[in-house]
Structures are given as structure tokens and as C-alpha cells.
Amino acid sequence: MTVSNIPTRAESLVFVYNDVSNKRMQHGGHGIVEFALPEGATSAEVPRVFGHTYEVPVGIEMVAEYRNRKGEAGGAYKPPCSGGKNHLYTVDVQAWQGDSVLAETTVEMGRY
């Protein structure tokens, strides 16, 4: 994923994955990961995070694993999985400096 228009003071990007149609899976229910930025970066190529695994690419750190059902495998990211119930999936992309969010946008990933 290419992210642009990043504030120059941002130190990292945080990706909060959501199933908007499922209250339990909102606010990062599908996982939260962080990508460290080089100083002064205003755009970045963020590597793909695969689903259902704790192994993440270099430069990515798992902030919170996805909320799984009992007996289900865990991981840093859970792909869309409503079984065709037309759920809306989004990712909140946040630019962070220390403990502050400098900018945020929500990207619709689609319906499944």
C-alpha cells in the first residue's frame, strides 16, 4: 500500500482494521499494526501483512492481535470473513508522533 500526504513530523503509521458491520470487530477488531517511518517521510510503501499469522514483514510491528473466536488461530491481521453477508471492511490509517495522532483517514477496503 502506498501512503502519501504524511505529515513530516510523523514517526509511524498505524493501521486499525475494522469490520464496521460487526460491533465486536470495530475499533481494531481485525488487528492493529504499526509501520515505522524514516525521519521526514511524506510518503511510504507499506509492505503487505498476511492474515492469520504473527509473522509480519520487516518494519511492521503488531500493536494488537485481531479478536478471534475460541479455538481460532490468532494473528496480527484477520482478512474479511463474513461469509458473504455484505459486511463493510475499513482500515483507519493514522500518522503518529509520540503519543499523538497528527492525521487520520479511513479507507474502505470493500464489502464481503
Backbone torsions as a table, in degrees:
resi	resn	phi	psi	omega
1	MET	NA	135.6	175.5
2	THR	-98.6	127.9	177.0
3	VAL	-115.9	129.6	-180.0
4	SER	-127.2	175.6	-177.8
5	ASN	59.5	37.4	177.7
6	ILE	-80.3	132.0	175.8
7	PRO	-58.2	137.9	-174.5
8	THR	-61.8	-24.7	-179.6
9	ARG	-83.6	-6.4	-177.4
10	ALA	-64.7	137.8	178.2
11	GLU	-101.4	-23.1	-179.2
12	SER	-157.4	162.6	171.2
13	LEU	-113.3	135.2	176.9
14	VAL	-115.1	133.1	-179.4
15	PHE	-113.4	118.0	-176.9
16	VAL	-110.2	109.1	-175.0
17	TYR	-93.2	132.4	-172.5
18	ASN	-134.6	149.7	163.4
19	ASP	-107.9	98.9	-174.5
20	VAL	-63.1	-27.4	-176.5
21	SER	-82.1	-6.9	-178.2
22	ASN	-124.7	107.0	-174.2
23	LYS	-51.6	-40.9	-179.3
24	ARG	-64.3	-25.6	-174.6
25	MET	-104.7	12.1	173.6
26	GLN	-82.3	173.1	175.5
27	HIS	54.2	47.4	176.3
28	GLY	89.7	15.3	-179.4
29	GLY	-60.8	-23.0	178.4
30	HIS	-99.4	13.2	174.9
31	GLY	111.8	156.9	177.3
32	ILE	-136.4	126.0	178.1
33	VAL	-129.4	157.1	-178.8
34	GLU	-124.9	141.8	179.0
35	PHE	-121.9	119.4	179.3
36	ALA	-72.9	137.7	-179.5
37	LEU	-105.6	145.7	170.4
38	PRO	-68.2	151.2	-178.6
39	GLU	-56.0	130.8	176.2
40	GLY	79.5	4.7	-178.1
41	ALA	-63.8	136.0	175.2
42	THR	-114.4	-5.5	172.2
43	SER	-149.9	159.5	-178.0
44	ALA	-156.0	145.8	170.4
45	GLU	-97.5	112.8	-176.5
46	VAL	-98.1	125.6	-178.2
47	PRO	-67.7	154.7	-179.8
48	ARG	-70.7	138.5	174.6
49	VAL	-105.5	122.1	-179.5
50	PHE	-80.6	153.2	-177.8
51	GLY	-81.9	157.1	173.5
52	HIS	59.9	36.5	176.9
53	THR	-149.1	152.5	174.8
54	TYR	-90.8	-9.2	179.0
55	GLU	-78.6	120.4	-179.7
56	VAL	-121.1	155.3	-179.4
57	PRO	-63.9	160.0	175.0
58	VAL	-56.6	134.8	-179.7
59	GLY	94.4	-12.4	178.9
60	ILE	-105.8	138.9	175.6
61	GLU	-128.3	135.8	176.7
62	MET	-75.8	124.7	176.8
63	VAL	-91.1	-45.1	178.3
64	ALA	-148.9	130.9	177.4
65	GLU	-70.9	160.2	179.4
66	TYR	-70.9	155.1	179.3
67	ARG	-78.7	115.7	-177.4
68	ASN	-109.9	161.1	175.1
69	ARG	-80.8	158.2	178.0
70	LYS	-55.8	128.8	178.8
71	GLY	87.6	-7.3	179.8
72	GLU	-88.2	145.1	177.5
73	ALA	-63.0	146.9	178.0
74	GLY	-97.0	-175.6	177.6
75	GLY	163.8	179.7	-177.7
76	ALA	-78.4	-28.5	-176.3
77	TYR	-145.2	138.0	176.5
78	LYS	-116.0	118.2	179.4
79	PRO	-67.7	166.4	177.1
80	PRO	-51.3	139.5	-171.6
81	CYS	-155.0	33.4	-176.3
82	SER	-78.2	-5.7	-178.4
83	GLY	74.6	28.9	177.6
84	GLY	83.0	23.6	-178.2
85	LYS	-90.3	13.6	176.4
86	ASN	64.5	33.9	176.4
87	HIS	-70.4	147.4	177.4
88	LEU	-94.9	125.7	179.3
89	TYR	-110.8	134.8	-179.9
90	THR	-135.0	164.7	169.5
91	VAL	-132.5	127.5	173.2
92	ASP	-88.1	121.1	179.8
93	VAL	-104.2	118.2	-175.3
94	GLN	-119.8	134.0	174.1
95	ALA	-97.3	122.6	-175.6
96	TRP	-113.3	144.6	166.6
97	GLN	-130.6	113.2	-175.7
98	GLY	59.1	-123.2	-179.4
99	ASP	-98.5	14.1	-175.1
100	SER	-118.1	139.1	172.8
101	VAL	-87.3	119.5	-179.6
102	LEU	-86.4	-32.3	-178.7
103	ALA	-158.3	152.9	179.5
104	GLU	-151.4	143.4	172.8
105	THR	-143.9	155.6	178.1
106	THR	-113.0	130.7	179.7
107	VAL	-111.9	126.2	174.0
108	GLU	-77.2	123.5	179.5
109	MET	-87.4	-19.3	178.6
110	GLY	128.5	-177.2	179.0
111	ARG	-115.1	143.9	176.3
112	TYR	-143.7	NA	NA
